[in-house]
Amino acid sequence: STDLVFTLKESLKPNKNYILYCQSCGDTIVKDRKFLRVLPLPSDNWSDLVEEWCCHPDPFARNPLHPQHGDCFLGDTFFLLNSGNESHVPESPKSKENTRVICKRCKTMLGETVSSDTIKYYVTEVIIQLAEGNFSPTPRSQFVQSMVAQCLLDLSSAKSTFRFTIKGDDGKTYILIWLLNSDTLLVESLGSSFSHSVFTLFGNIFMPSSGSVGTWNAVKVLYQPCIKCRNKDLADAWENDLGVHPLKFPSETCLELLLILGSSTSSLPPSLQCMNSFQV
């Protein structure tokens, strides 16, 4: 549903007060934060490209992009905030495990500390709303689909990139995704009991409130699971391909996404579930 896709780049405005919530349980993460600047970050490999552009040492090496208290820096799958005095942030991370930022209530991983004063929140784990608004929960499966679909659309539009590796915070590659079509329309006749049973595989999130026919915008993707060393050769080839864009999420979310993709595939007619060696 198009009204569920939350685009941070369009929604966050300077000089507005925002509250951050854990998407999984609704607990308040950051109570009241006023953003004076909302700025997009360059792509993750921007520092590598600097070496190709400059004939002298990296001039930005000593000036990392760390936000001040009133800043919000937007990445592809995350945003950076100044940690301030947030109690859920580890005070002195000594290892990779200690950099994980965890929700106090439900223990979900929300992000990770980048430095002593900077925290990275993943867009699939946190909901940002205006301080004067009320928290409105969204089903987990629905939220993950919307956010990932929006990431794919934004990057394919801005960079003409259509192949993506879905990586976990543990560094492992979980899924290979090839964006095939961004203007797919799903149509379901609500009078068909068979159709109804098929679409409940999506977690019953596509059922409209009224009307005899339901329509939903969707993106059509080809994908390959990479867990348990599956498709390792293809994953390695994509890893070294400059035309493939990596997207990083918490490892648990990568597994959730894999389940969502599998449910979506199983809802299609058998003849449409595969294309070459990829699942649809």
C-alpha positions in Angstrom: 0.0 0.0 0.0 1.5 3.3 -1.1 0.4 5.2 2.0 2.4 2.8 4.2 5.7 3.5 2.5 7.5 6.0 4.7 10.2 7.9 2.9 12.5 9.5 5.4 14.1 11.8 2.9 10.7 13.4 2.1 9.1 13.2 5.6 11.8 14.5 7.9 11.9 18.3 8.0 14.3 20.7 9.7 13.1 22.6 12.8 10.5 20.0 13.7 10.5 17.9 16.9 10.4 14.1 16.4 10.0 11.0 18.6 11.7 7.7 17.8 9.9 4.4 18.6 11.0 0.8 18.4 9.0 -0.6 15.5 8.7 -4.0 17.1 7.1 -3.1 20.5 6.4 0.7 20.3 8.7 1.6 23.2 10.0 5.2 23.0 13.7 5.3 22.0 14.4 9.0 21.7 11.8 11.2 23.4 12.0 14.6 21.8 14.6 15.5 19.3 14.6 18.7 17.2 16.4 18.3 13.9 18.1 21.5 12.7 19.6 19.8 9.7 18.4 16.8 7.7 21.1 15.8 5.2 21.7 12.9 2.9 24.9 10.9 3.2 27.0 9.8 0.3 27.0 6.1 -0.6 28.8 3.6 1.7 31.9 3.3 -0.6 32.4 7.0 -1.2 35.7 7.0 0.7 37.0 4.3 -1.7 36.1 6.5 -4.7 38.0 9.5 -3.3 41.3 7.6 -3.9 40.3 7.4 -7.6 39.5 11.1 -7.7 42.4 12.6 -5.8 46.1 12.6 -6.7 47.0 13.2 -3.0 46.0 11.5 0.3 42.3 11.5 1.2 41.5 15.0 2.4 38.4 13.8 4.3 40.2 11.1 6.3 40.4 13.2 9.4 36.9 14.7 9.0 34.4 11.8 9.5 30.8 12.6 8.9 29.5 12.6 12.5 26.3 14.4 13.3 26.0 17.1 15.9 23.0 17.1 18.4 20.6 18.8 15.9 21.6 16.8 12.9 20.1 13.8 11.2 22.2 12.2 8.4 20.3 9.8 6.1 21.9 6.8 4.5 20.5 4.1 2.2 19.2 1.8 5.0 20.0 3.8 8.1 20.2 7.3 9.6 22.9 8.7 12.0 22.1 10.7 15.1 24.2 12.2 17.8 23.8 9.8 20.7 23.6 12.6 23.3 22.6 11.1 26.7 20.5 8.2 25.4 20.5 5.5 28.1 20.1 2.6 25.7 23.4 3.4 24.0 26.5 1.4 25.2 28.8 3.8 27.0 32.1 2.3 26.0 31.9 -0.3 23.2 34.9 -2.7 23.5 33.8 -5.3 20.9 31.5 -5.7 17.9 28.9 -7.2 20.1 29.0 -4.3 22.5 28.3 -1.8 19.7 24.8 -3.2 19.2 22.0 -0.8 20.4 19.2 -2.8 21.9 15.6 -1.9 22.7 15.2 -2.1 26.5 11.7 -3.5 26.4 11.8 -6.2 23.6 15.6 -6.6 23.2 15.4 -6.1 19.4 18.5 -4.7 17.8 17.8 -1.1 16.7 21.2 -0.1 15.4 24.8 0.2 16.4 27.2 2.8 17.8 29.5 4.3 15.1 31.6 6.3 17.5 31.5 7.6 21.1 28.9 10.2 20.1 27.2 8.8 17.0 24.6 6.1 16.7 23.3 4.4 13.5 19.6 3.4 13.5 18.3 1.0 10.8 15.2 2.2 9.0 13.6 -1.3 9.4 13.8 -1.1 13.2 12.7 2.4 14.2 9.7 4.6 13.5 10.1 8.4 13.4 7.1 10.5 14.1 6.4 14.1 14.8 6.3 14.8 18.5 2.7 16.1 18.4 1.4 12.9 16.7 0.4 9.6 18.2 2.3 6.4 17.7 0.5 4.2 15.2 1.8 0.6 15.1 2.3 -1.2 11.8 2.5 -5.0 11.4 6.1 -6.0 11.3 6.0 -7.9 8.0 4.2 -5.0 6.3 6.7 -2.4 7.6 9.8 -4.4 6.6 8.4 -4.9 3.1 7.6 -1.2 2.7 11.0 0.0 3.9 13.0 -2.5 1.8 10.8 -1.8 -1.3 11.4 1.9 -0.9 15.2 1.4 -0.6 15.2 -0.6 -3.8 13.1 2.0 -5.6 15.1 5.0 -4.4 18.5 3.4 -5.4 17.3 2.1 -8.7 15.9 5.5 -9.6 18.9 7.5 -8.3 21.8 5.3 -9.4 20.3 3.0 -12.1 21.2 0.1 -9.8 19.0 -3.0 -10.0 21.0 -5.8 -8.3 21.5 -5.8 -4.5 23.1 -7.9 -1.9 21.2 -8.0 1.4 23.8 -8.2 4.2 23.5 -8.6 7.9 25.3 -6.7 10.6 27.5 -9.8 11.0 29.0 -9.2 7.6 27.3 -12.3 6.0 25.3 -12.1 2.7 21.8 -13.4 3.2 20.0 -12.7 -0.1 20.7 -11.6 -3.7 18.0 -9.4 -5.1 17.4 -8.4 -8.7 14.8 -5.7 -9.1 12.8 -6.7 -12.2 9.8 -4.4 -12.2 8.9 -1.4 -10.0 5.3 -0.8 -11.3 3.7 -4.2 -10.8 0.0 -4.1 -9.8 -1.5 -6.9 -7.7 -5.2 -7.5 -8.3 -7.4 -9.8 -6.2 -11.0 -10.6 -6.6 -12.4 -10.8 -3.0 -15.2 -13.1 -4.2 -12.7 -15.9 -4.7 -12.1 -18.1 -1.6 -9.1 -19.6 -3.3 -7.6 -16.2 -3.9 -8.3 -15.2 -0.3 -6.4 -18.2 1.1 -3.4 -17.5 -1.1 -2.9 -13.9 -0.1 -3.1 -14.7 3.6 0.4 -16.0 3.1 1.5 -12.4 3.1 0.4 -12.2 6.7 -3.1 -11.0 5.8 -1.7 -7.5 5.2 -3.0 -7.0 1.7 -6.7 -7.3 2.5 -8.5 -4.0 1.8 -11.3 -2.8 4.1 -14.0 -2.7 1.5 -14.8 -3.3 -2.2 -15.1 -6.4 -4.3 -11.6 -6.0 -6.0 -8.4 -5.1 -4.2 -5.4 -3.6 -6.0 -1.9 -3.0 -4.6 1.3 -1.5 -5.9 4.2 -3.9 -5.7 7.8 -4.4 -6.8 8.7 -7.6 -8.6 12.1 -9.0 -7.7 14.2 -12.1 -8.5 16.1 -13.4 -5.5 18.5 -16.1 -4.4 18.9 -17.2 -0.7 22.5 -17.3 0.4 22.1 -18.8 3.9 24.0 -22.1 4.7 26.4 -21.4 1.9 23.8 -21.6 -0.8 24.6 -19.9 -4.1 28.1 -19.1 -2.8 29.7 -18.8 -6.3 27.0 -16.4 -7.5 27.3 -14.4 -4.3 31.0 -14.1 -4.7 30.6 -12.9 -8.3 28.1 -10.3 -7.2 30.4 -9.2 -4.4 33.1 -8.2 -6.9 30.7 -6.6 -9.4 30.6 -2.8 -9.2 27.0 -2.9 -10.6 25.7 -4.5 -7.4 24.8 -2.4 -4.5 25.1 -3.8 -0.9 22.3 -3.1 1.6 22.9 -3.7 5.2 20.3 -4.6 7.8 20.3 -6.4 11.2 20.8 -10.1 10.6 17.5 -11.0 12.2 15.7 -8.6 9.8 17.5 -10.3 6.8 16.0 -13.6 7.9 12.6 -12.0 8.3 12.9 -10.6 4.8 13.8 -14.1 3.5 10.7 -15.5 5.0 8.6 -12.7 3.5 10.0 -13.3 0.1 9.4 -17.1 0.4 5.7 -16.5 1.4 5.3 -14.1 -1.5 6.8 -16.7 -3.9 4.5 -19.5 -2.6 1.5 -17.3 -3.2 2.2 -17.2 -7.0 1.0 -19.9 -9.5 3.8 -22.6 -9.7 4.6 -21.5 -13.3 5.4 -18.0 -12.2 7.5 -18.8 -9.1 10.8 -19.2 -10.9 12.8 -17.4 -13.6 15.9 -19.2 -14.7 17.6 -20.1 -11.4 16.0 -17.3 -9.4 12.8 -17.3 -7.4 10.2 -14.6 -8.1 
